[in-house]
Amino acid sequence: MNRTVILISIVLAFLMISPVIEVEAKVFRLGMIGLDTSHVIAFTRLINDPAKNYGCKVVVGYPGGSPDIPSSANRVDKFTEQLHTEFGVEIVDSIEELCRKVDGVLLESVDGRPHLEQVKPVIAAKKPVFIDKPMAGNLADVIEIFQLARGNNVPCWSSSSLRFSPGIISMRNSKEVGRVIGCAAFSPCSLEEHHPDLYWYGVHGVEILFTIMGPGCESVRRIKTRDNEFVVGIWKDGRIGTYRGIRKGKSDYGALVYGSNGIMQSGRYGGYEPLVVEIIKFFKTGQVPVSAEETTEIFAFMSAADESKAKGGDAVSIAEVITKAKKYNALHRIRKDSR
């Protein structure tokens, strides 16, 4: 046996008796801003579940909270404590500190009004961010958030969990439905005085409508009574989509879909997990599943519905509502720069 053969034999023997060293995959660390909604517990339970092996983990939280919204002020301490004790999540005193400890952010504050200010340090820190509903407290802030994210090359998106419910998102490409000709979506629609009417809960049903119809709505008309909302949207290709907001009687989520091949009832709410799966994909790839343009149109639809209500149900142009919001932002920036 020559020297080379002897050396090879020694190396092979060493490898056979040496312990196998497993390299642990790097965990994508997530931070949550706004611990005043049950979403933070539900999302963390799914994301941090070892059996799911998502490769992501919620590790840091910033409480936030809004004193003038009872459903925020009365729950922020409870959910903050639960997040810390049940999941071992570190609680920090500032968004800037949170950003230094994470790779990505979920902005969960139940109040949409502070979202713009809360997301600014996240974007400055170049952290990809998912923003829960409502994305903001007005259309101008929605547009500003997307502009800031785009200008800083930071992936950013927002969505209701209803969009990804299997029986809803599948309606866009259903053989039984064929090409979607129209849609009548519905959802609960409780109101909150600090937000445009549909932003607070109607947003979920409006997201169903756009998930099935796609973007391209041009004008909106709204009828409001004490217990109901009814909003009619006209799409640029002549299709009609409607949203019914329910405040009395049996409440549920869903839609009746009119298609070239058939008329079908959509599926209903599919829980949080389908959305969480999309959030995980987003953090791993940096690719947003819902465009800024479509989300902007959803909030413009709801803002136009408010204007239509103020005008007694007259049609309101979505393009004009968006233009008005952009002009407001431009004027606001000019005033801020001149100080």
GIMOMO-V281309 format. One record per residue. N is the residue number from 1. RES is the residue in one letter. OMEGA is omega in radians with two decimals (NA if undefined). Layout:
N&RES&OMEGA / N&RES&OMEGA
This chain:
1&M&-3.10 / 2&N&-3.06 / 3&R&-3.12 / 4&T&-3.13 / 5&V&3.14 / 6&I&-3.14 / 7&L&3.13 / 8&I&-3.14 / 9&S&3.13 / 10&I&-3.14 / 11&V&-3.14 / 12&L&3.12 / 13&A&3.12 / 14&F&-3.14 / 15&L&-3.11 / 16&M&-3.09 / 17&I&-3.14 / 18&S&3.09 / 19&P&3.10 / 20&V&-3.14 / 21&I&3.13 / 22&E&3.10 / 23&V&-3.11 / 24&E&3.13 / 25&A&-3.14 / 26&K&3.13 / 27&V&3.08 / 28&F&-3.04 / 29&R&-3.10 / 30&L&3.03 / 31&G&3.10 / 32&M&3.07 / 33&I&3.13 / 34&G&-3.05 / 35&L&-3.07 / 36&D&3.13 / 37&T&3.13 / 38&S&3.12 / 39&H&-3.07 / 40&V&3.12 / 41&I&-3.11 / 42&A&-3.13 / 43&F&-3.12 / 44&T&3.12 / 45&R&3.12 / 46&L&-3.07 / 47&I&-3.05 / 48&N&-3.14 / 49&D&-3.12 / 50&P&-3.12 / 51&A&3.14 / 52&K&3.12 / 53&N&-3.11 / 54&Y&-3.08 / 55&G&3.08 / 56&C&3.12 / 57&K&3.03 / 58&V&-3.04 / 59&V&-3.07 / 60&V&3.08 / 61&G&3.04 / 62&Y&-2.95 / 63&P&-3.06 / 64&G&-3.13 / 65&G&-3.13 / 66&S&-3.05 / 67&P&-3.09 / 68&D&3.02 / 69&I&-3.07 / 70&P&-3.10 / 71&S&3.01 / 72&S&-3.06 / 73&A&-3.07 / 74&N&-3.05 / 75&R&-3.04 / 76&V&-3.13 / 77&D&-3.12 / 78&K&-3.09 / 79&F&3.08 / 80&T&3.13 / 81&E&-3.14 / 82&Q&-3.14 / 83&L&-3.12 / 84&H&-3.04 / 85&T&-3.08 / 86&E&-3.03 / 87&F&3.12 / 88&G&-3.12 / 89&V&3.10 / 90&E&3.12 / 91&I&-3.09 / 92&V&-3.02 / 93&D&-3.12 / 94&S&3.10 / 95&I&3.13 / 96&E&3.11 / 97&E&3.10 / 98&L&-3.09 / 99&C&3.14 / 100&R&-3.03 / 101&K&-3.01 / 102&V&3.08 / 103&D&-3.14 / 104&G&-3.00 / 105&V&2.93 / 106&L&3.12 / 107&L&-2.95 / 108&E&-3.08 / 109&S&-3.08 / 110&V&3.11 / 111&D&-3.13 / 112&G&-3.04 / 113&R&-3.12 / 114&P&-3.03 / 115&H&-3.12 / 116&L&-3.13 / 117&E&-3.14 / 118&Q&-3.08 / 119&V&-3.12 / 120&K&3.12 / 121&P&3.08 / 122&V&3.11 / 123&I&3.11 / 124&A&3.14 / 125&A&3.10 / 126&K&3.13 / 127&K&3.06 / 128&P&-3.00 / 129&V&2.95 / 130&F&-3.14 / 131&I&-3.12 / 132&D&-3.12 / 133&K&-0.21 / 134&P&-3.06 / 135&M&3.12 / 136&A&-3.12 / 137&G&3.07 / 138&N&-3.08 / 139&L&-3.14 / 140&A&3.14 / 141&D&3.07 / 142&V&-3.13 / 143&I&-3.13 / 144&E&3.13 / 145&I&-3.14 / 146&F&3.14 / 147&Q&3.11 / 148&L&-3.13 / 149&A&3.14 / 150&R&-3.12 / 151&G&3.14 / 152&N&3.10 / 153&N&3.14 / 154&V&3.09 / 155&P&-3.04 / 156&C&3.08 / 157&W&3.14 / 158&S&3.11 / 159&S&2.92 / 160&S&3.08 / 161&S&-3.13 / 162&L&-3.11 / 163&R&-3.00 / 164&F&3.01 / 165&S&-2.99 / 166&P&-3.10 / 167&G&3.10 / 168&I&-3.10 / 169&I&-3.12 / 170&S&-3.10 / 171&M&-3.13 / 172&R&-3.05 / 173&N&-3.12 / 174&S&3.09 / 175&K&-3.14 / 176&E&3.13 / 177&V&-3.03 / 178&G&3.10 / 179&R&-3.14 / 180&V&-3.14 / 181&I&3.14 / 182&G&-3.10 / 183&C&3.05 / 184&A&-3.09 / 185&A&3.12 / 186&F&3.10 / 187&S&2.95 / 188&P&-3.08 / 189&C&3.02 / 190&S&-3.07 / 191&L&3.08 / 192&E&-2.92 / 193&E&-3.07 / 194&H&-3.11 / 195&H&2.95 / 196&P&-2.91 / 197&D&-3.02 / 198&L&-3.08 / 199&Y&-2.92 / 200&W&3.13 / 201&Y&3.09 / 202&G&-3.14 / 203&V&-3.12 / 204&H&3.12 / 205&G&3.10 / 206&V&3.07 / 207&E&3.05 / 208&I&-3.12 / 209&L&-3.10 / 210&F&3.07 / 211&T&-3.08 / 212&I&-3.09 / 213&M&-2.99 / 214&G&3.13 / 215&P&3.11 / 216&G&3.11 / 217&C&-3.09 / 218&E&-3.09 / 219&S&-3.02 / 220&V&2.96 / 221&R&-3.09 / 222&R&2.98 / 223&I&-3.12 / 224&K&2.94 / 225&T&-3.09 / 226&R&-3.00 / 227&D&-3.05 / 228&N&2.96 / 229&E&3.03 / 230&F&-3.07 / 231&V&-3.14 / 232&V&3.07 / 233&G&3.07 / 234&I&3.13 / 235&W&-3.02 / 236&K&3.11 / 237&D&3.08 / 238&G&3.11 / 239&R&3.14 / 240&I&3.04 / 241&G&-3.11 / 242&T&3.05 / 243&Y&3.05 / 244&R&3.08 / 245&G&-3.00 / 246&I&3.06 / 247&R&-3.14 / 248&K&3.14 / 249&G&-3.13 / 250&K&-3.10 / 251&S&-3.11 / 252&D&3.10 / 253&Y&3.06 / 254&G&-3.12 / 255&A&2.93 / 256&L&-3.01 / 257&V&3.12 / 258&Y&-3.08 / 259&G&-3.13 / 260&S&-3.14 / 261&N&-3.10 / 262&G&3.08 / 263&I&-3.05 / 264&M&2.93 / 265&Q&3.10 / 266&S&2.93 / 267&G&-3.11 / 268&R&-3.03 / 269&Y&-3.09 / 270&G&3.14 / 271&G&-3.07 / 272&Y&-2.97 / 273&E&3.11 / 274&P&3.08 / 275&L&-3.14 / 276&V&3.10 / 277&V&3.12 / 278&E&3.10 / 279&I&3.11 / 280&I&3.10 / 281&K&-3.14 / 282&F&-3.11 / 283&F&-3.13 / 284&K&-3.05 / 285&T&-3.05 / 286&G&-3.12 / 287&Q&-3.13 / 288&V&-3.13 / 289&P&3.11 / 290&V&-3.06 / 291&S&3.06 / 292&A&-3.11 / 293&E&-3.13 / 294&E&3.12 / 295&T&3.08 / 296&T&-3.14 / 297&E&3.10 / 298&I&-3.12 / 299&F&3.04 / 300&A&3.08 / 301&F&-3.11 / 302&M&3.08 / 303&S&3.09 / 304&A&3.09 / 305&A&3.08 / 306&D&3.12 / 307&E&3.12 / 308&S&3.08 / 309&K&-3.14 / 310&A&-3.12 / 311&K&3.08 / 312&G&3.10 / 313&G&3.09 / 314&D&3.11 / 315&A&3.11 / 316&V&-3.13 / 317&S&3.09 / 318&I&3.13 / 319&A&-3.14 / 320&E&3.11 / 321&V&3.11 / 322&I&3.12 / 323&T&3.13 / 324&K&3.14 / 325&A&3.12 / 326&K&3.11 / 327&K&3.10 / 328&Y&-3.14 / 329&N&3.14 / 330&A&3.14 / 331&L&3.14 / 332&H&3.12 / 333&R&3.11 / 334&I&3.13 / 335&R&-3.14 / 336&K&-3.12 / 337&D&-3.08 / 338&S&-3.12 / 339&R&NA
